[in-house]
Amino acid sequence: MKRPTLNDVAKLAGVTPTTVSRVINNRGALSDKTKQKVKNAMEELNYQPNALARTLLKGKSNIIGLIFPTTENIFYGQIVAELEDRFSKRGYKTFLCNSKNNSAKEKDFVQMLLANQVDGLIVGSHNTDIQTYQRAYLPIISIDRILADQITVVSSDNFTGGLLATQYLFDQGARKIAHVNSTQSKSAPYSIERKQGYFKFMQQKNLSTRVFEIDYELPFAKKKKIVSEIIKKNRAIDGYFVADDLTAILFQKMADEQQLNFKVIGYDGTDFIRDYLPDLATIQQPIAKIAATAVTELLKQVQGDFEDPGKRIKLPVKLLPPRTKSTTID
């Protein structure tokens, strides 16, 4: 079936194509009766105006591009949901791209979003070899990653988070404390900062350090096997600071299954974890605040306010100890 055209709408409504265009773009003085006739014809034909043409005419698309590694991760899933909700309330639609930590795919997404005339980008992906953002000439806010000197970054205080997590384990009596991070950690600033917080605390207490890396994206069975092997080969470790809640849950589960007495703390503190797994200690990132700040900063730029580009906004994290069975859940 042939896609309906603007001329088809004009013919059905009994008006000129110019009149249809004026109704679509809300330009010129037209009677309510004429506007309704055109809208009825558009609805009957299921006619969709050319969004790119309207963008070129108005200079705005009211679409924001979001680039994240994956929404399968509950942290990214929650932050994307927060972003979409806040942009929707401000009259913007979002276009979500999952880069899967693939540099070439991320670059293609950037080019596609630019070609579709998005009003701005929020980037939570972390492929640091991409230079495209510096040449985008578009409002951009980064989450956790420095893309260029002139691009504002919104993040949580990951260094303090690493320090708090390690101190929690120390306060629980652990002295042989290991840090578990992602295999992607060397290219992810937030991972580096968490690790630095861990090293700082251990250095202050003159304790030896141990770091393990796990691919967080592995299937459950493979990840569980790796976690089990780490625990079996390192029986002396009595505390694990795991920089990811889902992986921390595996360590906690292994401790229960093998009747071992080491302590565990995770990281992120998403709503899902706090609601369904309240017995996991974690460092909570202020996800809603990160999203709200990123939206506010981006829309300032979309509206032409570039007075303070390249800000580094760090938001405080919070230690959430495990809730006991006697804790009341609201």
Phi and psi restraints in degrees (value plus and minus 20) as a CYANA .aco file:
   2 LYS   PHI     -93.0   -53.0
   2 LYS   PSI     117.5   157.5
   3 ARG   PHI     -87.8   -47.8
   3 ARG   PSI     113.2   153.2
   4 PRO   PHI     -84.4   -44.4
   4 PRO   PSI     126.6   166.6
   5 THR   PHI    -130.9   -90.9
   5 THR   PSI     152.6   192.6
   6 LEU   PHI     -81.2   -41.2
   6 LEU   PSI     -56.5   -16.5
   7 ASN   PHI     -85.0   -45.0
   7 ASN   PSI     -55.2   -15.2
   8 ASP   PHI     -84.8   -44.8
   8 ASP   PSI     -60.3   -20.3
   9 VAL   PHI     -83.3   -43.3
   9 VAL   PSI     -64.2   -24.2
  10 ALA   PHI     -81.3   -41.3
  10 ALA   PSI     -62.5   -22.5
  11 LYS   PHI     -83.8   -43.8
  11 LYS   PSI     -65.3   -25.3
  12 LEU   PHI     -86.7   -46.7
  12 LEU   PSI     -56.8   -16.8
  13 ALA   PHI    -102.3   -62.3
  13 ALA   PSI     -33.6     6.4
  14 GLY   PHI      53.5    93.5
  14 GLY   PSI      14.1    54.1
  15 VAL   PHI    -151.5  -111.5
  15 VAL   PSI     157.9   197.9
  16 THR   PHI    -104.3   -64.3
  16 THR   PSI     136.7   176.7
  17 PRO   PHI     -77.4   -37.4
  17 PRO   PSI     -53.3   -13.3
  18 THR   PHI     -82.8   -42.8
  18 THR   PSI     -60.1   -20.1
  19 THR   PHI     -83.9   -43.9
  19 THR   PSI     -61.7   -21.7
  20 VAL   PHI     -79.9   -39.9
  20 VAL   PSI     -64.7   -24.7
  21 SER   PHI     -81.2   -41.2
  21 SER   PSI     -59.9   -19.9
  22 ARG   PHI     -87.3   -47.3
  22 ARG   PSI     -55.7   -15.7
  23 VAL   PHI     -86.4   -46.4
  23 VAL   PSI     -66.3   -26.3
  24 ILE   PHI     -79.4   -39.4
  24 ILE   PSI     -61.9   -21.9
  25 ASN   PHI    -117.0   -77.0
  25 ASN   PSI     -14.6    25.4
  26 ASN   PHI      34.2    74.2
  26 ASN   PSI      30.6    70.6
  27 ARG   PHI    -143.3  -103.3
  27 ARG   PSI     123.6   163.6
  28 GLY   PHI      62.1   102.1
  28 GLY   PSI     144.6   184.6
  29 ALA   PHI    -110.0   -70.0
  29 ALA   PSI      94.2   134.2
  30 LEU   PHI    -151.9  -111.9
  30 LEU   PSI     129.3   169.3
  31 SER   PHI     -92.7   -52.7
  31 SER   PSI     134.7   174.7
  32 ASP   PHI     -80.3   -40.3
  32 ASP   PSI     -54.0   -14.0
  33 LYS   PHI     -84.0   -44.0
  33 LYS   PSI     -63.9   -23.9
  34 THR   PHI     -85.7   -45.7
  34 THR   PSI     -64.3   -24.3
  35 LYS   PHI     -78.5   -38.5
  35 LYS   PSI     -63.2   -23.2
  36 GLN   PHI     -87.1   -47.1
  36 GLN   PSI     -59.0   -19.0
  37 LYS   PHI     -79.8   -39.8
  37 LYS   PSI     -62.6   -22.6
  38 VAL   PHI     -87.1   -47.1
  38 VAL   PSI     -64.3   -24.3
  39 LYS   PHI     -83.3   -43.3
  39 LYS   PSI     -59.0   -19.0
  40 ASN   PHI     -84.0   -44.0
  40 ASN   PSI     -61.3   -21.3
  41 ALA   PHI     -85.8   -45.8
  41 ALA   PSI     -61.5   -21.5
  42 MET   PHI     -81.3   -41.3
  42 MET   PSI     -61.3   -21.3
  43 GLU   PHI     -88.6   -48.6
  43 GLU   PSI     -61.2   -21.2
  44 GLU   PHI     -83.8   -43.8
  44 GLU   PSI     -58.4   -18.4
  45 LEU   PHI    -108.7   -68.7
  45 LEU   PSI     -26.0    14.0
  46 ASN   PHI      34.9    74.9
  46 ASN   PSI      26.3    66.3
  47 TYR   PHI    -102.3   -62.3
  47 TYR   PSI     109.4   149.4
  48 GLN   PHI    -131.6   -91.6
  48 GLN   PSI      97.6   137.6
  49 PRO   PHI     -80.5   -40.5
  49 PRO   PSI     133.0   173.0
  50 ASN   PHI     -88.8   -48.8
  50 ASN   PSI      86.3   126.3
  51 ALA   PHI     -83.3   -43.3
  51 ALA   PSI     -60.0   -20.0
  52 LEU   PHI     -85.3   -45.3
  52 LEU   PSI     -59.5   -19.5
  53 ALA   PHI     -84.1   -44.1
  53 ALA   PSI     -61.1   -21.1
  54 ARG   PHI     -85.2   -45.2
  54 ARG   PSI     -57.1   -17.1
  55 THR   PHI     -83.0   -43.0
  55 THR   PSI     -64.9   -24.9
  56 LEU   PHI     -82.6   -42.6
  56 LEU   PSI     -56.4   -16.4
  57 LEU   PHI     -90.0   -50.0
  57 LEU   PSI     -64.8   -24.8
  58 LYS   PHI    -108.0   -68.0
  58 LYS   PSI     -42.4    -2.4
  59 GLY   PHI      63.0   103.0
  59 GLY   PSI     -15.9    24.1
  60 LYS   PHI    -164.6  -124.6
  60 LYS   PSI     124.2   164.2
  61 SER   PHI    -125.2   -85.2
  61 SER   PSI     -38.5     1.5
  62 ASN   PHI      37.9    77.9
  62 ASN   PSI      13.3    53.3
  63 ILE   PHI    -144.7  -104.7
  63 ILE   PSI     113.5   153.5
  64 ILE   PHI    -133.6   -93.6
  64 ILE   PSI     111.1   151.1
  65 GLY   PHI    -106.7   -66.7
  65 GLY   PSI     116.6   156.6
  66 LEU   PHI    -139.5   -99.5
  66 LEU   PSI     105.1   145.1
  67 ILE   PHI    -140.3  -100.3
  67 ILE   PSI      95.9   135.9
  68 PHE   PHI    -154.0  -114.0
  68 PHE   PSI     137.6   177.6
  69 PRO   PHI     -82.2   -42.2
  69 PRO   PSI     -63.8   -23.8
  70 THR   PHI    -190.8  -150.8
  70 THR   PSI     124.3   164.3
  71 THR   PHI    -115.0   -75.0
  71 THR   PSI     -17.1    22.9
  72 GLU   PHI     -90.6   -50.6
  72 GLU   PSI     -48.3    -8.3
  73 ASN   PHI     -94.3   -54.3
  73 ASN   PSI     110.0   150.0
  74 ILE   PHI     -86.8   -46.8
  74 ILE   PSI     -46.3    -6.3
  75 PHE   PHI     -85.9   -45.9
  75 PHE   PSI     -71.0   -31.0
  76 TYR   PHI     -85.4   -45.4
  76 TYR   PSI     -57.1   -17.1
  77 GLY   PHI     -79.8   -39.8
  77 GLY   PSI     -62.4   -22.4
  78 GLN   PHI     -90.2   -50.2
  78 GLN   PSI     -59.9   -19.9
  79 ILE   PHI     -90.1   -50.1
  79 ILE   PSI     -55.7   -15.7
  80 VAL   PHI     -84.9   -44.9
  80 VAL   PSI     -62.3   -22.3
  81 ALA   PHI     -80.9   -40.9
  81 ALA   PSI     -61.1   -21.1
  82 GLU   PHI     -84.3   -44.3
  82 GLU   PSI     -63.1   -23.1
  83 LEU   PHI     -83.6   -43.6
  83 LEU   PSI     -67.6   -27.6
  84 GLU   PHI     -81.0   -41.0
  84 GLU   PSI     -60.9   -20.9
  85 ASP   PHI     -83.3   -43.3
  85 ASP   PSI     -64.3   -24.3
  86 ARG   PHI     -91.2   -51.2
  86 ARG   PSI     -59.1   -19.1
  87 PHE   PHI     -86.8   -46.8
  87 PHE   PSI     -59.5   -19.5
  88 SER   PHI     -79.1   -39.1
  88 SER   PSI     -61.9   -21.9
  89 LYS   PHI     -86.8   -46.8
  89 LYS   PSI     -40.9    -0.9
  90 ARG   PHI    -117.8   -77.8
  90 ARG   PSI     -13.1    26.9
  91 GLY   PHI      68.1   108.1
  91 GLY   PSI       0.1    40.1
  92 TYR   PHI    -135.6   -95.6
  92 TYR   PSI     125.2   165.2
  93 LYS   PHI    -117.1   -77.1
  93 LYS   PSI     139.8   179.8
  94 THR   PHI    -141.2  -101.2
  94 THR   PSI     129.7   169.7
  95 PHE   PHI    -142.1  -102.1
  95 PHE   PSI      87.7   127.7
  96 LEU   PHI    -113.9   -73.9
  96 LEU   PSI     112.1   152.1
  97 CYS   PHI    -144.6  -104.6
  97 CYS   PSI     106.9   146.9
  98 ASN   PHI    -119.0   -79.0
  98 ASN   PSI      92.0   132.0
  99 SER   PHI    -102.9   -62.9
  99 SER   PSI     -36.3     3.7
 100 LYS   PHI      35.5    75.5
 100 LYS   PSI      11.1    51.1
 101 ASN   PHI      37.3    77.3
 101 ASN   PSI       9.6    49.6
 102 ASN   PHI    -127.1   -87.1
 102 ASN   PSI      96.0   136.0
 103 SER   PHI     -81.3   -41.3
 103 SER   PSI     -63.3   -23.3
 104 ALA   PHI     -85.6   -45.6
 104 ALA   PSI     -60.6   -20.6
 105 LYS   PHI     -85.5   -45.5
 105 LYS   PSI     -61.2   -21.2
 106 GLU   PHI     -82.2   -42.2
 106 GLU   PSI     -62.9   -22.9
 107 LYS   PHI     -82.6   -42.6
 107 LYS   PSI     -62.0   -22.0
 108 ASP   PHI     -82.4   -42.4
 108 ASP   PSI     -59.7   -19.7
 109 PHE   PHI     -83.6   -43.6
 109 PHE   PSI     -62.3   -22.3
 110 VAL   PHI     -79.6   -39.6
 110 VAL   PSI     -67.1   -27.1
 111 GLN   PHI     -82.8   -42.8
 111 GLN   PSI     -60.4   -20.4
 112 MET   PHI     -84.4   -44.4
 112 MET   PSI     -63.4   -23.4
 113 LEU   PHI     -86.4   -46.4
 113 LEU   PSI     -58.5   -18.5
 114 LEU   PHI     -83.9   -43.9
 114 LEU   PSI     -62.0   -22.0
 115 ALA   PHI     -83.7   -43.7
 115 ALA   PSI     -49.1    -9.1
 116 ASN   PHI    -111.1   -71.1
 116 ASN   PSI      -7.9    32.1
 117 GLN   PHI      38.7    78.7
 117 GLN   PSI      21.9    61.9
 118 VAL   PHI     -84.6   -44.6
 118 VAL   PSI     134.1   174.1
 119 ASP   PHI     -99.4   -59.4
 119 ASP   PSI     -41.4    -1.4
 120 GLY   PHI    -194.6  -154.6
 120 GLY   PSI     151.2   191.2
 121 LEU   PHI    -149.6  -109.6
 121 LEU   PSI     123.1   163.1
 122 ILE   PHI    -138.6   -98.6
 122 ILE   PSI     104.7   144.7
 123 VAL   PHI    -137.8   -97.8
 123 VAL   PSI     102.5   142.5
 124 GLY   PHI    -139.4   -99.4
 124 GLY   PSI      -9.6    30.4
 125 SER   PHI    -107.7   -67.7
 125 SER   PSI     142.2   182.2
 126 HIS   PHI    -154.7  -114.7
 126 HIS   PSI      23.7    63.7
 127 ASN   PHI    -114.4   -74.4
 127 ASN   PSI      75.0   115.0
 128 THR   PHI     -90.7   -50.7
 128 THR   PSI     -27.1    12.9
 129 ASP   PHI    -103.5   -63.5
 129 ASP   PSI     -24.2    15.8
 130 ILE   PHI    -101.4   -61.4
 130 ILE   PSI     103.9   143.9
 131 GLN   PHI    -121.3   -81.3
 131 GLN   PSI     -25.1    14.9
 132 THR   PHI     -76.3   -36.3
 132 THR   PSI     -57.6   -17.6
 133 TYR   PHI     -81.2   -41.2
 133 TYR   PSI     -55.3   -15.3
 134 GLN   PHI     -86.6   -46.6
 134 GLN   PSI     -41.9    -1.9
 135 ARG   PHI    -129.3   -89.3
 135 ARG   PSI      -6.0    34.0
 136 ALA   PHI     -97.0   -57.0
 136 ALA   PSI     -46.3    -6.3
 137 TYR   PHI      30.9    70.9
 137 TYR   PSI      31.1    71.1
 138 LEU   PHI    -168.3  -128.3
 138 LEU   PSI     126.4   166.4
 139 PRO   PHI     -78.7   -38.7
 139 PRO   PSI     105.7   145.7
 140 ILE   PHI    -157.0  -117.0
 140 ILE   PSI     115.6   155.6
 141 ILE   PHI    -141.8  -101.8
 141 ILE   PSI     112.6   152.6
 142 SER   PHI    -123.3   -83.3
 142 SER   PSI     123.8   163.8
 143 ILE   PHI    -127.7   -87.7
 143 ILE   PSI      92.8   132.8
 144 ASP   PHI      57.9    97.9
 144 ASP   PSI     -26.0    14.0
 145 ARG   PHI    -151.0  -111.0
 145 ARG   PSI     113.7   153.7
 146 ILE   PHI    -103.8   -63.8
 146 ILE   PSI      92.7   132.7
 147 LEU   PHI    -113.2   -73.2
 147 LEU   PSI     -59.3   -19.3
 148 ALA   PHI    -185.5  -145.5
 148 ALA   PSI     139.4   179.4
 149 ASP   PHI     -77.4   -37.4
 149 ASP   PSI     -53.6   -13.6
 150 GLN   PHI    -109.4   -69.4
 150 GLN   PSI     -19.3    20.7
 151 ILE   PHI    -122.0   -82.0
 151 ILE   PSI     104.1   144.1
 152 THR   PHI     -87.1   -47.1
 152 THR   PSI     119.4   159.4
 153 VAL   PHI    -137.3   -97.3
 153 VAL   PSI     110.5   150.5
 154 VAL   PHI    -133.2   -93.2
 154 VAL   PSI     106.3   146.3
 155 SER   PHI    -170.7  -130.7
 155 SER   PSI     150.0   190.0
 156 SER   PHI    -113.0   -73.0
 156 SER   PSI     147.6   187.6
 157 ASP   PHI    -101.5   -61.5
 157 ASP   PSI      63.5   103.5
 158 ASN   PHI     -90.5   -50.5
 158 ASN   PSI     -50.3   -10.3
 159 PHE   PHI     -82.5   -42.5
 159 PHE   PSI     -69.8   -29.8
 160 THR   PHI     -82.2   -42.2
 160 THR   PSI     -57.0   -17.0
 161 GLY   PHI     -79.7   -39.7
 161 GLY   PSI     -63.8   -23.8
 162 GLY   PHI     -83.9   -43.9
 162 GLY   PSI     -59.1   -19.1
 163 LEU   PHI     -85.9   -45.9
 163 LEU   PSI     -66.2   -26.2
 164 LEU   PHI     -83.5   -43.5
 164 LEU   PSI     -60.1   -20.1
 165 ALA   PHI     -83.3   -43.3
 165 ALA   PSI     -63.9   -23.9
 166 THR   PHI     -88.7   -48.7
 166 THR   PSI     -59.5   -19.5
 167 GLN   PHI     -83.2   -43.2
 167 GLN   PSI     -58.1   -18.1
 168 TYR   PHI     -78.5   -38.5
 168 TYR   PSI     -66.9   -26.9
 169 LEU   PHI     -83.5   -43.5
 169 LEU   PSI     -60.2   -20.2
 170 PHE   PHI     -81.5   -41.5
 170 PHE   PSI     -64.3   -24.3
 171 ASP   PHI     -86.1   -46.1
 171 ASP   PSI     -42.8    -2.8
 172 GLN   PHI    -105.4   -65.4
 172 GLN   PSI     -17.6    22.4
 173 GLY   PHI      83.3   123.3
 173 GLY   PSI     -23.9    16.1
 174 ALA   PHI     -94.9   -54.9
 174 ALA   PSI     121.4   161.4
 175 ARG   PHI    -147.1  -107.1
 175 ARG   PSI     -50.8   -10.8
 176 LYS   PHI    -118.2   -78.2
 176 LYS   PSI      64.0   104.0
 177 ILE   PHI    -122.9   -82.9
 177 ILE   PSI     107.2   147.2
 178 ALA   PHI    -127.1   -87.1
 178 ALA   PSI     134.0   174.0
 179 HIS   PHI    -133.1   -93.1
 179 HIS   PSI     112.8   152.8
 180 VAL   PHI    -135.3   -95.3
 180 VAL   PSI     102.9   142.9
 181 ASN   PHI    -150.5  -110.5
 181 ASN   PSI     159.8   199.8
 182 SER   PHI    -104.1   -64.1
 182 SER   PSI     133.8   173.8
 183 THR   PHI     -85.2   -45.2
 183 THR   PSI     -36.7     3.3
 184 GLN   PHI    -109.2   -69.2
 184 GLN   PSI     -17.5    22.5
 185 SER   PHI     -82.3   -42.3
 185 SER   PSI     -48.5    -8.5
 186 LYS   PHI     -87.5   -47.5
 186 LYS   PSI     -41.5    -1.5
 187 SER   PHI    -128.9   -88.9
 187 SER   PSI     -16.0    24.0
 188 ALA   PHI    -132.2   -92.2
 188 ALA   PSI      91.4   131.4
 189 PRO   PHI     -74.4   -34.4
 189 PRO   PSI     -59.5   -19.5
 190 TYR   PHI     -84.9   -44.9
 190 TYR   PSI     -56.0   -16.0
 191 SER   PHI     -87.9   -47.9
 191 SER   PSI     -61.4   -21.4
 192 ILE   PHI     -81.3   -41.3
 192 ILE   PSI     -63.5   -23.5
 193 GLU   PHI     -87.0   -47.0
 193 GLU   PSI     -58.4   -18.4
 194 ARG   PHI     -82.9   -42.9
 194 ARG   PSI     -62.2   -22.2
 195 LYS   PHI     -84.4   -44.4
 195 LYS   PSI     -59.1   -19.1
 196 GLN   PHI     -83.9   -43.9
 196 GLN   PSI     -58.1   -18.1
 197 GLY   PHI     -83.0   -43.0
 197 GLY   PSI     -60.5   -20.5
 198 TYR   PHI     -82.4   -42.4
 198 TYR   PSI     -69.2   -29.2
 199 PHE   PHI     -81.2   -41.2
 199 PHE   PSI     -60.3   -20.3
 200 LYS   PHI     -80.9   -40.9
 200 LYS   PSI     -67.8   -27.8
 201 PHE   PHI     -84.6   -44.6
 201 PHE   PSI     -64.8   -24.8
 202 MET   PHI     -82.4   -42.4
 202 MET   PSI     -57.0   -17.0
 203 GLN   PHI     -86.1   -46.1
 203 GLN   PSI     -61.9   -21.9
 204 GLN   PHI     -80.8   -40.8
 204 GLN   PSI     -52.2   -12.2
 205 LYS   PHI    -117.5   -77.5
 205 LYS   PSI     -14.7    25.3
 206 ASN   PHI      35.0    75.0
 206 ASN   PSI      22.9    62.9
 207 LEU   PHI    -127.5   -87.5
 207 LEU   PSI     127.3   167.3
 208 SER   PHI     -95.5   -55.5
 208 SER   PSI     131.3   171.3
 209 THR   PHI    -129.5   -89.5
 209 THR   PSI     136.3   176.3
 210 ARG   PHI    -169.5  -129.5
 210 ARG   PSI     108.9   148.9
 211 VAL   PHI    -144.2  -104.2
 211 VAL   PSI     113.0   153.0
 212 PHE   PHI    -139.1   -99.1
 212 PHE   PSI     127.1   167.1
 213 GLU   PHI    -140.5  -100.5
 213 GLU   PSI     115.5   155.5
 214 ILE   PHI    -153.5  -113.5
 214 ILE   PSI     119.8   159.8
 215 ASP   PHI     -95.6   -55.6
 215 ASP   PSI      88.3   128.3
 216 TYR   PHI     -84.0   -44.0
 216 TYR   PSI     -42.2    -2.2
 217 GLU   PHI    -108.3   -68.3
 217 GLU   PSI     -19.2    20.8
 218 LEU   PHI     -82.1   -42.1
 218 LEU   PSI     131.0   171.0
 219 PRO   PHI     -78.3   -38.3
 219 PRO   PSI     133.2   173.2
 220 PHE   PHI     -72.4   -32.4
 220 PHE   PSI     -68.2   -28.2
 221 ALA   PHI     -81.1   -41.1
 221 ALA   PSI     -61.5   -21.5
 222 LYS   PHI     -88.7   -48.7
 222 LYS   PSI     -62.2   -22.2
 223 LYS   PHI     -85.0   -45.0
 223 LYS   PSI     -61.3   -21.3
 224 LYS   PHI     -80.4   -40.4
 224 LYS   PSI     -60.1   -20.1
 225 LYS   PHI     -83.6   -43.6
 225 LYS   PSI     -62.3   -22.3
 226 ILE   PHI     -84.7   -44.7
 226 ILE   PSI     -63.9   -23.9
 227 VAL   PHI     -80.8   -40.8
 227 VAL   PSI     -64.4   -24.4
 228 SER   PHI     -80.4   -40.4
 228 SER   PSI     -60.7   -20.7
 229 GLU   PHI     -86.5   -46.5
 229 GLU   PSI     -61.3   -21.3
 230 ILE   PHI     -79.0   -39.0
 230 ILE   PSI     -66.6   -26.6
 231 ILE   PHI     -84.8   -44.8
 231 ILE   PSI     -64.5   -24.5
 232 LYS   PHI     -82.9   -42.9
 232 LYS   PSI     -57.0   -17.0
 233 LYS   PHI    -106.1   -66.1
 233 LYS   PSI     -25.4    14.6
 234 ASN   PHI    -156.0  -116.0
 234 ASN   PSI      38.1    78.1
 235 ARG   PHI     -83.6   -43.6
 235 ARG   PSI     -43.0    -3.0
 236 ALA   PHI     -95.1   -55.1
 236 ALA   PSI     -40.4    -0.4
 237 ILE   PHI     -87.9   -47.9
 237 ILE   PSI     108.5   148.5
 238 ASP   PHI    -135.5   -95.5
 238 ASP   PSI     -11.0    29.0
 239 GLY   PHI    -178.0  -138.0
 239 GLY   PSI     113.5   153.5
 240 TYR   PHI    -142.7  -102.7
 240 TYR   PSI      99.0   139.0
 241 PHE   PHI    -115.6   -75.6
 241 PHE   PSI      87.7   127.7
 242 VAL   PHI    -126.6   -86.6
 242 VAL   PSI     101.1   141.1
 243 ALA   PHI    -101.4   -61.4
 243 ALA   PSI      14.1    54.1
 244 ASP   PHI    -184.8  -144.8
 244 ASP   PSI     105.2   145.2
 245 ASP   PHI     -82.1   -42.1
 245 ASP   PSI     -63.2   -23.2
 246 LEU   PHI     -83.9   -43.9
 246 LEU   PSI     -58.4   -18.4
 247 THR   PHI     -91.3   -51.3
 247 THR   PSI     -55.3   -15.3
 248 ALA   PHI     -81.0   -41.0
 248 ALA   PSI     -57.1   -17.1
 249 ILE   PHI     -80.4   -40.4
 249 ILE   PSI     -58.4   -18.4
 250 LEU   PHI     -83.0   -43.0
 250 LEU   PSI     -63.3   -23.3
 251 PHE   PHI     -81.5   -41.5
 251 PHE   PSI     -62.4   -22.4
 252 GLN   PHI     -85.2   -45.2
 252 GLN   PSI     -60.0   -20.0
 253 LYS   PHI     -84.7   -44.7
 253 LYS   PSI     -61.7   -21.7
 254 MET   PHI     -84.5   -44.5
 254 MET   PSI     -57.7   -17.7
 255 ALA   PHI     -81.9   -41.9
 255 ALA   PSI     -62.1   -22.1
 256 ASP   PHI     -87.3   -47.3
 256 ASP   PSI     -64.3   -24.3
 257 GLU   PHI     -85.4   -45.4
 257 GLU   PSI     -58.6   -18.6
 258 GLN   PHI    -115.0   -75.0
 258 GLN   PSI     -14.2    25.8
 259 GLN   PHI      33.0    73.0
 259 GLN   PSI      29.3    69.3
 260 LEU   PHI    -125.2   -85.2
 260 LEU   PSI     136.2   176.2
 261 ASN   PHI    -133.8   -93.8
 261 ASN   PSI      18.3    58.3
 262 PHE   PHI    -111.2   -71.2
 262 PHE   PSI     138.6   178.6
 263 LYS   PHI    -117.0   -77.0
 263 LYS   PSI     132.3   172.3
 264 VAL   PHI    -156.3  -116.3
 264 VAL   PSI     120.5   160.5
 265 ILE   PHI    -156.8  -116.8
 265 ILE   PSI     119.5   159.5
 266 GLY   PHI    -123.4   -83.4
 266 GLY   PSI    -182.8  -142.8
 267 TYR   PHI    -171.6  -131.6
 267 TYR   PSI     118.3   158.3
 268 ASP   PHI     104.1   144.1
 268 ASP   PSI     -71.4   -31.4
 269 GLY   PHI      42.7    82.7
 269 GLY   PSI      25.2    65.2
 270 THR   PHI     -87.7   -47.7
 270 THR   PSI     145.2   185.2
 271 ASP   PHI     -78.1   -38.1
 271 ASP   PSI     -60.1   -20.1
 272 PHE   PHI     -79.6   -39.6
 272 PHE   PSI     -67.5   -27.5
 273 ILE   PHI     -83.3   -43.3
 273 ILE   PSI     -65.8   -25.8
 274 ARG   PHI     -87.3   -47.3
 274 ARG   PSI     -51.8   -11.8
 275 ASP   PHI    -100.4   -60.4
 275 ASP   PSI     -61.3   -21.3
 276 TYR   PHI    -121.9   -81.9
 276 TYR   PSI     -41.5    -1.5
 277 LEU   PHI    -153.4  -113.4
 277 LEU   PSI      41.6    81.6
 278 PRO   PHI     -88.6   -48.6
 278 PRO   PSI     -32.5     7.5
 279 ASP   PHI    -105.3   -65.3
 279 ASP   PSI     -15.5    24.5
 280 LEU   PHI    -114.5   -74.5
 280 LEU   PSI     103.3   143.3
 281 ALA   PHI     -91.0   -51.0
 281 ALA   PSI     122.0   162.0
 282 THR   PHI    -175.4  -135.4
 282 THR   PSI     142.0   182.0
 283 ILE   PHI    -118.3   -78.3
 283 ILE   PSI      99.2   139.2
 284 GLN   PHI    -110.8   -70.8
 284 GLN   PSI     102.2   142.2
 285 GLN   PHI    -102.4   -62.4
 285 GLN   PSI     124.5   164.5
 286 PRO   PHI    -100.8   -60.8
 286 PRO   PSI      53.4    93.4
 287 ILE   PHI     -78.6   -38.6
 287 ILE   PSI     -67.1   -27.1
 288 ALA   PHI     -81.5   -41.5
 288 ALA   PSI     -60.0   -20.0
 289 LYS   PHI     -89.4   -49.4
 289 LYS   PSI     -57.6   -17.6
 290 ILE   PHI     -80.1   -40.1
 290 ILE   PSI     -68.3   -28.3
 291 ALA   PHI     -82.8   -42.8
 291 ALA   PSI     -66.3   -26.3
 292 ALA   PHI     -81.6   -41.6
 292 ALA   PSI     -61.4   -21.4
 293 THR   PHI     -87.0   -47.0
 293 THR   PSI     -62.1   -22.1
 294 ALA   PHI     -82.6   -42.6
 294 ALA   PSI     -62.1   -22.1
 295 VAL   PHI     -83.8   -43.8
 295 VAL   PSI     -67.5   -27.5
 296 THR   PHI     -79.7   -39.7
 296 THR   PSI     -66.7   -26.7
 297 GLU   PHI     -86.2   -46.2
 297 GLU   PSI     -59.2   -19.2
 298 LEU   PHI     -87.8   -47.8
 298 LEU   PSI     -65.3   -25.3
 299 LEU   PHI     -88.0   -48.0
 299 LEU   PSI     -46.9    -6.9
 300 LYS   PHI     -78.3   -38.3
 300 LYS   PSI     -66.3   -26.3
 301 GLN   PHI     -89.6   -49.6
 301 GLN   PSI     -59.8   -19.8
 302 VAL   PHI     -78.1   -38.1
 302 VAL   PSI     -55.0   -15.0
 303 GLN   PHI    -107.4   -67.4
 303 GLN   PSI     -12.3    27.7
 304 GLY   PHI      78.6   118.6
 304 GLY   PSI     -13.5    26.5
 305 ASP   PHI    -112.7   -72.7
 305 ASP   PSI      77.0   117.0
 306 PHE   PHI    -133.5   -93.5
 306 PHE   PSI       9.2    49.2
 307 GLU   PHI     -88.8   -48.8
 307 GLU   PSI     -48.4    -8.4
 308 ASP   PHI    -153.5  -113.5
 308 ASP   PSI      43.1    83.1
 309 PRO   PHI     -95.1   -55.1
 309 PRO   PSI     141.0   181.0
 310 GLY   PHI      54.5    94.5
 310 GLY   PSI       2.0    42.0
 311 LYS   PHI     -88.2   -48.2
 311 LYS   PSI     131.8   171.8
 312 ARG   PHI    -136.6   -96.6
 312 ARG   PSI      80.4   120.4
 313 ILE   PHI    -121.7   -81.7
 313 ILE   PSI      95.0   135.0
 314 LYS   PHI    -130.7   -90.7
 314 LYS   PSI     107.7   147.7
 315 LEU   PHI    -127.2   -87.2
 315 LEU   PSI     124.6   164.6
 316 PRO   PHI     -89.3   -49.3
 316 PRO   PSI     125.9   165.9
 317 VAL   PHI    -121.6   -81.6
 317 VAL   PSI     153.1   193.1
 318 LYS   PHI    -161.8  -121.8
 318 LYS   PSI     116.2   156.2
 319 LEU   PHI     -98.0   -58.0
 319 LEU   PSI     106.0   146.0
 320 LEU   PHI    -134.7   -94.7
 320 LEU   PSI      83.1   123.1
 321 PRO   PHI     -88.3   -48.3
 321 PRO   PSI     142.2   182.2
 322 PRO   PHI     -83.4   -43.4
 322 PRO   PSI     124.5   164.5
 323 ARG   PHI    -109.7   -69.7
 323 ARG   PSI     112.1   152.1
 324 THR   PHI     -98.3   -58.3
 324 THR   PSI     149.2   189.2
 325 LYS   PHI     -82.6   -42.6
 325 LYS   PSI     -42.9    -2.9
 326 SER   PHI    -104.0   -64.0
 326 SER   PSI     -28.4    11.6
 327 THR   PHI     -89.4   -49.4
 327 THR   PSI     113.6   153.6
 328 THR   PHI     -99.4   -59.4
 328 THR   PSI     113.4   153.4
 329 ILE   PHI    -124.5   -84.5
 329 ILE   PSI     103.6   143.6
